[in-house]
Amino acid sequence: MSLNVFIYPYKTTISYWLFHSTLTLSRESPMRRMASSLSRGLVSGEDIDRFRGAFERICRREVQVPGLVVMRDVSIAKSEFVPDQKAISKLQDFQEDPELFRYCRLPQILNYVECFTGPNIMAMHTMLINKPPDTGNKTSRHPMHQDLHYFPFRPADRIVCSWTAMEKVHRQNGCLVVLPGSHHGTLKEHDYPEWEGGINKMYHGVRDYDPNHPRLHLEMEKGDTVFFHPLLIHGSGMNQTQGFRKAISCHYASADCYYIDVRGTTQENIGQEVKEIAARKYAVDDVTFEDTWAVRGRLVQGDRTNL
């Protein structure tokens, strides 16, 4: 079966695309203006099933992964695999799990990533999302946000996310929804949305985007992959099915990127929140926001020139 690779453009000007044999685009290409798809089976079903198996072993506590962050939905009492355990909604920072981190090193993924980052590539942020069935409190939603809000490194145009569906993803189980063209804007202020029913930890949302902006729902098949810019405003809706919707993703950055000080910026709130979490987890007082990223980053191609 033919699978798709969805590519979201970075800018309409040619300077933001690095020339690469994988993506050779004209100035008039619709891929630059909106989105396009390439008919290609990017991540195999066999690989997806192996990642699912690794996730299940973690859920059953058969393995302990150093540095792994396990997030649970605030309103789900029943786990998918383990009785009497709150459902795991997301794994973050699985860089020390050899099987899951293999996703970040897949040659076919890196072949596209290099088009945006250049040859020196760092895997900076890893996630396996396990969106649970919504209980009616709408906590399975993810507010509209920009990924750059979480990152104290720049430039934005050398950062890219790969997001791969681990099963069929559609509007009913909470597919990604994006605001096409929003990557042309600047980083907006984010904070926790004031939602009844609660909001999951670290789920910050954009404060002032246009609710009338056209939206695109990315319905995907197992193995389909979307690549997008960290300024693209996106989120996901409720999972209105009885199953858990799974996806695996990695944020990559050029190893030539540099850290910034987020104090006094719109990112100061997330920087402080992350520092407090790290201080509690590792029992240290002098950790910086940049430190929390430097220890998680892993070189996956080329040379670690800076990050």
Secondary structure, 3 states (H helix, E strand, C coil): CCCEEEECCCCCCHHHCCCECCECCCCCCHHHHCCEEEECCCCCHHHHHHHHHHHHHHHCCCCCCCCCEEEECCCCCCCCCCCCCCCEEEEECCCCCHHHHHHHHCHHHHHHHHHHHCCCEEEEEEEEEEECCCCCCCCCCEEEECHHHHCCEECHHHEEEEEEECCCECHHHCCEEECCCHHHCCCCCEECCCCCCCCCCCCCEECCCCCCCCCEEECECCCCEEEECCCCCEEECCCCCCCCEEEEEEEEEECCCEECCCCCCCCHHHHHHHHHHHHHHHCCCCCCHHHHHHCCCEEEECCCCCC
